[in-house]
Amino acid sequence: MAREVAIGKRARISKAQQYTIFAVIGAGLFLGAAIALVQHFTSQISFNAKVIAEQDKAIVNYSDTIKNIGVCKKPAGDTYTDDELKKCHPDSINVSEVPNTLRSKILEGMAANEALSSVPKEDSSSCINTLTGKAYTYDEMQTLLDIASTEGTSDDIKVASELIQSCSALRVIPDALPAFKNEEALLSSLNKIFILSHWEPESLSPTGDYGSVSIGNKLEALSVRLSVESDVATTRGVLSNIERSIREFNVERATIEWGGTNSLVLQAQATAYYTSPSSLVETTKTIRVGGK
């Protein structure tokens, strides 16, 4: 009898141990699944937070670029909304509406620079005011732009803006440092110098030796050879006008010889410079879960 009781107790203890083991295993599985789900959701939340943060940075950078350039009026908040961007029409914005921007500094500051405006422009018929018969002054061009901005169409604004770009001090910028390689313009600049020096060149051609130089930013080089044979005063006049040219001509090699009575022979190779146009570059950033 006692033996049967002992066997029964042992069987009950064994079943209790089994239930306990099953319960521990079930709890372990549940805890493991809970931990895995927590890690998954935490990773997803972290990833989404990184995406939102990068989106916010992109929006801020995009808005800052628009504000600094002066494409649109300043937004009501820190960044532009979709409605503000849809209502933005750059050609219809008056310069006075975007103060302290790149646009205002160029059109109000640089375009009106008297030193740069002193470069002759009467040889361009498009810069002549038909009412006065003289070259447009900056004030006259700005008045046309203001009238076009308030009363004219987008085409009128475009015409007035192009007039300022081509007939004000702004035109000196592409004259001094063109935004692309143009051999014909280079030779035309030299020919203008020779005309001012009252001399007709015997030899003037690009060398075909191109390269790049580094002066702060990368500039492209364009070489040209020239030959001058004339009296001393004319040869010195050519060199003086090259030195005074708004466009840089770096004379790298030159030889000067006597060609006869009161005659000099100049053989030189010079380098002019140009730069590629600037542009905004869109970048793409990839964000992965876990930062890998």
Short mmCIF file of the C-alpha atoms (twelve columns), coordinates in Angstrom:
data_MODEL
# 
_entry.id   MODEL 
# 
loop_
_atom_site.group_PDB 
_atom_site.id 
_atom_site.type_symbol 
_atom_site.label_atom_id 
_atom_site.label_alt_id 
_atom_site.label_comp_id 
_atom_site.label_asym_id 
_atom_site.label_seq_id 
_atom_site.Cartn_x 
_atom_site.Cartn_y 
_atom_site.Cartn_z 
_atom_site.pdbx_PDB_model_num 
ATOM 1   C CA . MET A 1   0.000  0.000   0.000   1 
ATOM 2   C CA . ALA A 2   2.768  2.383   0.992   1 
ATOM 3   C CA . ARG A 3   4.609  1.518   -2.189  1 
ATOM 4   C CA . GLU A 4   1.586  2.418   -4.357  1 
ATOM 5   C CA . VAL A 5   1.225  5.742   -2.542  1 
ATOM 6   C CA . ALA A 6   4.897  6.549   -3.167  1 
ATOM 7   C CA . ILE A 7   4.577  5.704   -6.876  1 
ATOM 8   C CA . GLY A 8   1.492  7.924   -7.158  1 
ATOM 9   C CA . LYS A 9   3.280  10.844  -5.490  1 
ATOM 10  C CA . ARG A 10  6.258  10.364  -7.795  1 
ATOM 11  C CA . ALA A 11  3.970  10.356  -10.858 1 
ATOM 12  C CA . ARG A 12  2.271  13.567  -9.726  1 
ATOM 13  C CA . ILE A 13  5.655  15.251  -9.077  1 
ATOM 14  C CA . SER A 14  6.856  14.166  -12.549 1 
ATOM 15  C CA . LYS A 15  3.763  15.686  -14.180 1 
ATOM 16  C CA . ALA A 16  4.213  18.900  -12.208 1 
ATOM 17  C CA . GLN A 17  7.817  19.085  -13.364 1 
ATOM 18  C CA . GLN A 18  6.684  18.593  -16.941 1 
ATOM 19  C CA . TYR A 19  4.098  21.355  -16.631 1 
ATOM 20  C CA . THR A 20  6.757  23.617  -15.119 1 
ATOM 21  C CA . ILE A 21  9.173  22.882  -17.938 1 
ATOM 22  C CA . PHE A 22  6.487  23.522  -20.549 1 
ATOM 23  C CA . ALA A 23  5.551  26.766  -18.826 1 
ATOM 24  C CA . VAL A 24  9.185  27.884  -18.726 1 
ATOM 25  C CA . ILE A 25  9.650  27.002  -22.380 1 
ATOM 26  C CA . GLY A 26  6.446  28.845  -23.352 1 
ATOM 27  C CA . ALA A 27  7.454  31.889  -21.314 1 
ATOM 28  C CA . GLY A 28  10.899 31.799  -22.911 1 
ATOM 29  C CA . LEU A 29  9.421  31.659  -26.400 1 
ATOM 30  C CA . PHE A 30  7.004  34.473  -25.594 1 
ATOM 31  C CA . LEU A 31  9.814  36.584  -24.106 1 
ATOM 32  C CA . GLY A 32  12.053 35.911  -27.112 1 
ATOM 33  C CA . ALA A 33  9.299  36.883  -29.535 1 
ATOM 34  C CA . ALA A 34  8.570  40.017  -27.495 1 
ATOM 35  C CA . ILE A 35  12.274 40.998  -27.513 1 
ATOM 36  C CA . ALA A 36  12.514 40.381  -31.275 1 
ATOM 37  C CA . LEU A 37  9.415  42.516  -31.908 1 
ATOM 38  C CA . VAL A 38  10.755 45.293  -29.672 1 
ATOM 39  C CA . GLN A 39  14.076 45.270  -31.524 1 
ATOM 40  C CA . HIS A 40  12.267 45.316  -34.882 1 
ATOM 41  C CA . PHE A 41  10.014 48.234  -33.950 1 
ATOM 42  C CA . THR A 42  12.926 50.105  -32.356 1 
ATOM 43  C CA . SER A 43  14.954 49.663  -35.536 1 
ATOM 44  C CA . GLN A 44  12.027 50.847  -37.670 1 
ATOM 45  C CA . ILE A 45  11.442 53.882  -35.450 1 
ATOM 46  C CA . SER A 46  15.139 54.756  -35.550 1 
ATOM 47  C CA . PHE A 47  15.233 54.377  -39.342 1 
ATOM 48  C CA . ASN A 48  12.130 56.517  -39.851 1 
ATOM 49  C CA . ALA A 49  13.564 59.153  -37.510 1 
ATOM 50  C CA . LYS A 50  16.767 59.288  -39.608 1 
ATOM 51  C CA . VAL A 51  14.743 59.612  -42.815 1 
ATOM 52  C CA . ILE A 52  12.653 62.446  -41.372 1 
ATOM 53  C CA . ALA A 53  15.792 64.195  -40.058 1 
ATOM 54  C CA . GLU A 54  17.479 64.029  -43.481 1 
ATOM 55  C CA . GLN A 55  14.283 65.240  -45.159 1 
ATOM 56  C CA . ASP A 56  14.195 68.190  -42.779 1 
ATOM 57  C CA . LYS A 57  17.843 68.997  -43.603 1 
ATOM 58  C CA . ALA A 58  17.104 68.839  -47.329 1 
ATOM 59  C CA . ILE A 59  14.099 71.155  -46.943 1 
ATOM 60  C CA . VAL A 60  16.151 73.646  -44.892 1 
ATOM 61  C CA . ASN A 61  19.054 73.593  -47.377 1 
ATOM 62  C CA . TYR A 62  16.669 73.956  -50.310 1 
ATOM 63  C CA . SER A 63  14.896 76.882  -48.668 1 
ATOM 64  C CA . ASP A 64  18.185 78.564  -47.688 1 
ATOM 65  C CA . THR A 65  19.405 78.311  -51.282 1 
ATOM 66  C CA . ILE A 66  16.234 79.949  -52.616 1 
ATOM 67  C CA . LYS A 67  16.392 82.705  -49.977 1 
ATOM 68  C CA . ASN A 68  20.099 83.432  -50.448 1 
ATOM 69  C CA . ILE A 69  19.851 83.632  -54.231 1 
ATOM 70  C CA . GLY A 70  16.678 85.707  -54.171 1 
ATOM 71  C CA . VAL A 71  14.544 83.496  -56.383 1 
ATOM 72  C CA . CYS A 72  11.465 83.993  -54.206 1 
ATOM 73  C CA . LYS A 73  10.335 86.318  -51.458 1 
ATOM 74  C CA . LYS A 74  11.219 85.203  -47.946 1 
ATOM 75  C CA . PRO A 75  8.852  82.578  -46.514 1 
ATOM 76  C CA . ALA A 76  6.526  83.281  -43.594 1 
ATOM 77  C CA . GLY A 77  8.392  80.667  -41.535 1 
ATOM 78  C CA . ASP A 78  11.882 79.218  -41.627 1 
ATOM 79  C CA . THR A 79  11.207 77.143  -44.747 1 
ATOM 80  C CA . TYR A 80  9.001  77.431  -47.821 1 
ATOM 81  C CA . THR A 81  5.654  75.688  -47.939 1 
ATOM 82  C CA . ASP A 82  4.301  74.043  -51.075 1 
ATOM 83  C CA . ASP A 83  1.825  76.899  -51.560 1 
ATOM 84  C CA . GLU A 84  4.586  79.526  -51.274 1 
ATOM 85  C CA . LEU A 85  6.686  77.750  -53.889 1 
ATOM 86  C CA . LYS A 86  3.707  77.428  -56.238 1 
ATOM 87  C CA . LYS A 87  3.017  81.170  -55.944 1 
ATOM 88  C CA . CYS A 88  6.674  82.085  -56.549 1 
ATOM 89  C CA . HIS A 89  7.358  83.598  -59.989 1 
ATOM 90  C CA . PRO A 90  11.018 84.766  -60.129 1 
ATOM 91  C CA . ASP A 91  10.578 86.958  -63.221 1 
ATOM 92  C CA . SER A 92  7.840  89.020  -61.561 1 
ATOM 93  C CA . ILE A 93  9.727  89.759  -58.331 1 
ATOM 94  C CA . ASN A 94  11.147 93.249  -57.891 1 
ATOM 95  C CA . VAL A 95  14.727 93.424  -56.637 1 
ATOM 96  C CA . SER A 96  13.582 95.559  -53.678 1 
ATOM 97  C CA . GLU A 97  11.461 92.605  -52.505 1 
ATOM 98  C CA . VAL A 98  14.506 90.357  -52.020 1 
ATOM 99  C CA . PRO A 99  17.031 92.549  -50.144 1 
ATOM 100 C CA . ASN A 100 20.461 91.263  -49.078 1 
ATOM 101 C CA . THR A 101 20.345 88.371  -51.549 1 
ATOM 102 C CA . LEU A 102 22.739 87.437  -54.326 1 
ATOM 103 C CA . ARG A 103 20.219 88.779  -56.820 1 
ATOM 104 C CA . SER A 104 19.956 92.194  -55.139 1 
ATOM 105 C CA . LYS A 105 23.711 92.499  -54.614 1 
ATOM 106 C CA . ILE A 106 24.330 91.827  -58.310 1 
ATOM 107 C CA . LEU A 107 21.538 93.977  -59.738 1 
ATOM 108 C CA . GLU A 108 21.785 96.832  -57.232 1 
ATOM 109 C CA . GLY A 109 25.435 96.769  -56.220 1 
ATOM 110 C CA . MET A 110 27.638 95.352  -58.935 1 
ATOM 111 C CA . ALA A 111 25.503 96.494  -61.868 1 
ATOM 112 C CA . ALA A 112 25.740 100.092 -60.649 1 
ATOM 113 C CA . ASN A 113 29.486 100.034 -59.976 1 
ATOM 114 C CA . GLU A 114 30.845 103.215 -61.571 1 
ATOM 115 C CA . ALA A 115 34.366 101.858 -62.032 1 
ATOM 116 C CA . LEU A 116 33.131 98.845  -63.991 1 
ATOM 117 C CA . SER A 117 30.596 100.975 -65.875 1 
ATOM 118 C CA . SER A 118 33.412 103.180 -67.148 1 
ATOM 119 C CA . VAL A 119 34.320 100.519 -69.712 1 
ATOM 120 C CA . PRO A 120 33.092 101.910 -73.079 1 
ATOM 121 C CA . LYS A 121 29.847 100.422 -74.371 1 
ATOM 122 C CA . GLU A 122 28.874 102.841 -77.125 1 
ATOM 123 C CA . ASP A 123 29.951 100.332 -79.765 1 
ATOM 124 C CA . SER A 124 26.930 98.139  -78.910 1 
ATOM 125 C CA . SER A 125 23.777 99.416  -80.633 1 
ATOM 126 C CA . SER A 126 21.563 97.527  -78.164 1 
ATOM 127 C CA . CYS A 127 22.949 99.684  -75.348 1 
ATOM 128 C CA . ILE A 128 21.958 102.986 -76.993 1 
ATOM 129 C CA . ASN A 129 18.911 104.783 -75.636 1 
ATOM 130 C CA . THR A 130 16.951 105.834 -78.728 1 
ATOM 131 C CA . LEU A 131 15.447 108.768 -76.842 1 
ATOM 132 C CA . THR A 132 18.784 110.344 -75.904 1 
ATOM 133 C CA . GLY A 133 21.060 108.862 -78.567 1 
ATOM 134 C CA . LYS A 134 23.528 107.956 -75.817 1 
ATOM 135 C CA . ALA A 135 24.336 104.785 -73.938 1 
ATOM 136 C CA . TYR A 136 21.882 103.796 -71.228 1 
ATOM 137 C CA . THR A 137 22.836 104.843 -67.717 1 
ATOM 138 C CA . TYR A 138 22.262 102.380 -64.913 1 
ATOM 139 C CA . ASP A 139 19.468 104.537 -63.480 1 
ATOM 140 C CA . GLU A 140 17.667 104.492 -66.830 1 
ATOM 141 C CA . MET A 141 17.948 100.716 -67.071 1 
ATOM 142 C CA . GLN A 142 16.790 100.258 -63.480 1 
ATOM 143 C CA . THR A 143 13.786 102.510 -64.165 1 
ATOM 144 C CA . LEU A 144 12.839 100.337 -67.143 1 
ATOM 145 C CA . LEU A 145 13.109 97.242  -64.949 1 
ATOM 146 C CA . ASP A 146 10.972 98.801  -62.199 1 
ATOM 147 C CA . ILE A 147 8.278  99.820  -64.695 1 
ATOM 148 C CA . ALA A 148 8.322  96.360  -66.276 1 
ATOM 149 C CA . SER A 149 8.052  94.728  -62.822 1 
ATOM 150 C CA . THR A 150 5.006  96.780  -61.822 1 
ATOM 151 C CA . GLU A 151 3.193  97.365  -65.102 1 
ATOM 152 C CA . GLY A 152 4.686  95.086  -67.733 1 
ATOM 153 C CA . THR A 153 4.545  91.428  -68.622 1 
ATOM 154 C CA . SER A 154 7.093  88.711  -67.924 1 
ATOM 155 C CA . ASP A 155 8.560  89.325  -71.403 1 
ATOM 156 C CA . ASP A 156 9.051  93.024  -70.570 1 
ATOM 157 C CA . ILE A 157 10.815 92.076  -67.342 1 
ATOM 158 C CA . LYS A 158 13.042 89.642  -69.235 1 
ATOM 159 C CA . VAL A 159 14.005 92.314  -71.791 1 
ATOM 160 C CA . ALA A 160 14.801 94.867  -69.047 1 
ATOM 161 C CA . SER A 161 16.837 92.312  -67.081 1 
ATOM 162 C CA . GLU A 162 18.827 91.318  -70.177 1 
ATOM 163 C CA . LEU A 163 19.478 95.009  -70.878 1 
ATOM 164 C CA . ILE A 164 21.056 95.399  -67.427 1 
ATOM 165 C CA . GLN A 165 23.073 92.223  -67.891 1 
ATOM 166 C CA . SER A 166 24.490 93.268  -71.277 1 
ATOM 167 C CA . CYS A 167 24.772 97.058  -70.932 1 
ATOM 168 C CA . SER A 168 25.569 97.671  -67.268 1 
ATOM 169 C CA . ALA A 169 28.724 96.902  -65.323 1 
ATOM 170 C CA . LEU A 170 27.616 93.247  -65.244 1 
ATOM 171 C CA . ARG A 171 28.804 92.764  -68.816 1 
ATOM 172 C CA . VAL A 172 32.402 93.223  -67.585 1 
ATOM 173 C CA . ILE A 173 32.254 89.906  -65.703 1 
ATOM 174 C CA . PRO A 174 31.987 87.632  -68.773 1 
ATOM 175 C CA . ASP A 175 34.388 89.967  -70.601 1 
ATOM 176 C CA . ALA A 176 37.012 89.510  -67.897 1 
ATOM 177 C CA . LEU A 177 36.448 85.783  -67.329 1 
ATOM 178 C CA . PRO A 178 34.207 84.014  -69.884 1 
ATOM 179 C CA . ALA A 179 32.158 81.039  -68.746 1 
ATOM 180 C CA . PHE A 180 33.137 78.817  -71.688 1 
ATOM 181 C CA . LYS A 181 35.898 78.329  -74.240 1 
ATOM 182 C CA . ASN A 182 35.455 80.643  -77.199 1 
ATOM 183 C CA . GLU A 183 38.442 81.031  -79.513 1 
ATOM 184 C CA . GLU A 184 36.648 83.505  -81.760 1 
ATOM 185 C CA . ALA A 185 35.875 85.797  -78.815 1 
ATOM 186 C CA . LEU A 186 39.496 85.572  -77.666 1 
ATOM 187 C CA . LEU A 187 40.831 86.586  -81.071 1 
ATOM 188 C CA . SER A 188 38.187 89.307  -81.290 1 
ATOM 189 C CA . SER A 189 39.383 90.743  -77.969 1 
ATOM 190 C CA . LEU A 190 42.959 90.824  -79.210 1 
ATOM 191 C CA . ASN A 191 41.875 92.343  -82.502 1 
ATOM 192 C CA . LYS A 192 40.072 95.113  -80.588 1 
ATOM 193 C CA . ILE A 193 43.320 95.785  -78.719 1 
ATOM 194 C CA . PHE A 194 45.211 95.998  -82.017 1 
ATOM 195 C CA . ILE A 195 42.628 98.407  -83.448 1 
ATOM 196 C CA . LEU A 196 43.012 100.639 -80.394 1 
ATOM 197 C CA . SER A 197 46.775 100.463 -80.924 1 
ATOM 198 C CA . HIS A 198 46.378 101.494 -84.598 1 
ATOM 199 C CA . TRP A 199 48.083 98.352  -85.800 1 
ATOM 200 C CA . GLU A 200 47.024 95.521  -88.107 1 
ATOM 201 C CA . PRO A 201 48.378 92.109  -87.041 1 
ATOM 202 C CA . GLU A 202 50.386 89.974  -89.407 1 
ATOM 203 C CA . SER A 203 49.858 86.770  -87.443 1 
ATOM 204 C CA . LEU A 204 47.188 85.966  -84.877 1 
ATOM 205 C CA . SER A 205 45.937 82.468  -84.128 1 
ATOM 206 C CA . PRO A 206 45.202 80.085  -81.262 1 
ATOM 207 C CA . THR A 207 48.014 77.628  -80.606 1 
ATOM 208 C CA . GLY A 208 45.849 74.618  -79.795 1 
ATOM 209 C CA . ASP A 209 47.777 74.178  -76.544 1 
ATOM 210 C CA . TYR A 210 45.086 73.994  -73.895 1 
ATOM 211 C CA . GLY A 211 45.345 73.086  -70.270 1 
ATOM 212 C CA . SER A 212 44.138 73.905  -66.794 1 
ATOM 213 C CA . VAL A 213 45.607 75.898  -63.971 1 
ATOM 214 C CA . SER A 214 44.697 76.065  -60.303 1 
ATOM 215 C CA . ILE A 215 44.221 79.512  -58.806 1 
ATOM 216 C CA . GLY A 216 41.925 78.931  -55.857 1 
ATOM 217 C CA . ASN A 217 39.419 77.266  -58.156 1 
ATOM 218 C CA . LYS A 218 40.205 75.402  -61.333 1 
ATOM 219 C CA . LEU A 219 40.456 77.610  -64.407 1 
ATOM 220 C CA . GLU A 220 40.814 76.474  -67.984 1 
ATOM 221 C CA . ALA A 221 43.639 77.904  -70.085 1 
ATOM 222 C CA . LEU A 222 43.568 78.982  -73.724 1 
ATOM 223 C CA . SER A 223 46.852 79.879  -75.440 1 
ATOM 224 C CA . VAL A 224 47.432 82.261  -78.334 1 
ATOM 225 C CA . ARG A 225 50.450 83.334  -80.368 1 
ATOM 226 C CA . LEU A 226 50.955 86.818  -81.739 1 
ATOM 227 C CA . SER A 227 53.566 88.519  -83.839 1 
ATOM 228 C CA . VAL A 228 54.100 92.272  -84.000 1 
ATOM 229 C CA . GLU A 229 56.540 94.048  -86.291 1 
ATOM 230 C CA . SER A 230 56.241 97.808  -86.264 1 
ATOM 231 C CA . ASP A 231 57.874 100.957 -84.989 1 
ATOM 232 C CA . VAL A 232 58.832 101.256 -81.344 1 
ATOM 233 C CA . ALA A 233 55.851 103.425 -80.344 1 
ATOM 234 C CA . THR A 234 53.288 101.108 -81.947 1 
ATOM 235 C CA . THR A 235 54.829 97.966  -80.457 1 
ATOM 236 C CA . ARG A 236 54.909 99.547  -77.020 1 
ATOM 237 C CA . GLY A 237 51.300 100.657 -77.527 1 
ATOM 238 C CA . VAL A 238 50.224 97.071  -78.287 1 
ATOM 239 C CA . LEU A 239 51.938 95.775  -75.147 1 
ATOM 240 C CA . SER A 240 50.471 98.594  -73.052 1 
ATOM 241 C CA . ASN A 241 46.912 97.917  -74.260 1 
ATOM 242 C CA . ILE A 242 47.321 94.182  -73.633 1 
ATOM 243 C CA . GLU A 243 48.397 95.018  -70.088 1 
ATOM 244 C CA . ARG A 244 45.379 97.305  -69.597 1 
ATOM 245 C CA . SER A 245 42.884 94.830  -71.066 1 
ATOM 246 C CA . ILE A 246 39.941 93.870  -68.865 1 
ATOM 247 C CA . ARG A 247 40.592 90.274  -69.916 1 
ATOM 248 C CA . GLU A 248 43.742 88.752  -68.498 1 
ATOM 249 C CA . PHE A 249 46.464 87.888  -71.012 1 
ATOM 250 C CA . ASN A 250 49.384 86.216  -69.313 1 
ATOM 251 C CA . VAL A 251 52.413 86.607  -71.605 1 
ATOM 252 C CA . GLU A 252 54.483 83.517  -70.852 1 
ATOM 253 C CA . ARG A 253 57.192 83.741  -73.503 1 
ATOM 254 C CA . ALA A 254 58.243 86.700  -75.621 1 
ATOM 255 C CA . THR A 255 61.185 87.763  -77.742 1 
ATOM 256 C CA . ILE A 256 61.861 91.292  -78.959 1 
ATOM 257 C CA . GLU A 257 64.378 91.996  -81.707 1 
ATOM 258 C CA . TRP A 258 65.433 94.979  -83.772 1 
ATOM 259 C CA . GLY A 259 63.925 94.670  -87.210 1 
ATOM 260 C CA . GLY A 260 65.633 97.646  -88.751 1 
ATOM 261 C CA . THR A 261 65.618 101.389 -88.334 1 
ATOM 262 C CA . ASN A 262 63.196 102.272 -85.540 1 
ATOM 263 C CA . SER A 263 61.480 98.884  -85.880 1 
ATOM 264 C CA . LEU A 264 60.826 96.148  -83.322 1 
ATOM 265 C CA . VAL A 265 59.811 92.533  -83.920 1 
ATOM 266 C CA . LEU A 266 57.784 90.980  -81.117 1 
ATOM 267 C CA . GLN A 267 57.048 87.255  -80.956 1 
ATOM 268 C CA . ALA A 268 54.964 86.191  -77.962 1 
ATOM 269 C CA . GLN A 269 52.826 83.410  -76.594 1 
ATOM 270 C CA . ALA A 270 50.139 84.361  -74.096 1 
ATOM 271 C CA . THR A 271 47.506 82.527  -72.085 1 
ATOM 272 C CA . ALA A 272 43.948 83.656  -71.452 1 
ATOM 273 C CA . TYR A 273 41.551 81.989  -69.047 1 
ATOM 274 C CA . TYR A 274 37.928 80.938  -68.818 1 
ATOM 275 C CA . THR A 275 35.882 78.929  -66.383 1 
ATOM 276 C CA . SER A 276 33.061 76.452  -66.660 1 
ATOM 277 C CA . PRO A 277 29.620 77.769  -65.687 1 
ATOM 278 C CA . SER A 278 28.530 77.211  -62.108 1 
ATOM 279 C CA . SER A 279 25.457 75.159  -61.415 1 
ATOM 280 C CA . LEU A 280 23.563 73.620  -58.519 1 
ATOM 281 C CA . VAL A 281 24.264 69.929  -58.042 1 
ATOM 282 C CA . GLU A 282 21.590 67.669  -56.634 1 
ATOM 283 C CA . THR A 283 22.881 64.977  -54.312 1 
ATOM 284 C CA . THR A 284 21.273 61.723  -53.220 1 
ATOM 285 C CA . LYS A 285 21.775 60.254  -49.753 1 
ATOM 286 C CA . THR A 286 20.913 56.633  -49.030 1 
ATOM 287 C CA . ILE A 287 19.823 55.676  -45.518 1 
ATOM 288 C CA . ARG A 288 19.757 52.048  -44.448 1 
ATOM 289 C CA . VAL A 289 18.400 50.303  -41.373 1 
ATOM 290 C CA . GLY A 290 21.119 50.024  -38.767 1 
ATOM 291 C CA . GLY A 291 23.209 52.699  -40.481 1 
ATOM 292 C CA . LYS A 292 25.086 50.161  -42.626 1 
# 
